[in-house]
Amino acid sequence: MVLLIPIGAAMQIVLTAQFDDRTQTQAIVLMDPSRFWGDDGDVLQSRIDHAAALYQANVAPVIILTGRDHVTGIERKLLRAKGVPDRDIVNFTTGVDTLGSLQMIAAVMSDLHWDSATIVTDPPNAARASAIASGFGIDAHVSPAKSGPGTAMTSDYVGRETAALLRYYLLTRWTQPQLIHTTSN
């Protein structure tokens, strides 16, 4: 029985990585690639390309950038080069991890009375990003970048994400505040 929990988490990661949800939402959230697992420059370009393609396909009218100020400046410049108008790019200085970044984005979305977002990240990170965003009350749709560096479903990356997803479900989820509350009509 104990082995079924990590196997289930790994299956969730592998299955969620296959999705490319292009449902219309209120914002595209471009997750900042982590510096902890190598060079993030090429990974960032893959995510930028994908977010710009989603924007051009009218998935959402705005792209929200996450991460540190110097990274969001680079992201903004790259998105403008891809044809995304500056007025449709919003950035916030957020945490350096998925949880901290999505907490900040959920708080901003709550203030704007928004509840849906398309999350752009890497395929192995999509399940955890979706779970965390949903925990904050975001109607999360994932559309991971499918090509380029950082998008491979390597055993190392899936293993790290499995451990992180299990940590989220077993520890963090229970203290996570729901920041967005939707009301049904």
Order of alpha helices (4+ residues) and beta strands (2+ residues): alpha-beta-alpha-beta-alpha-beta-alpha-beta-alpha-beta-alpha
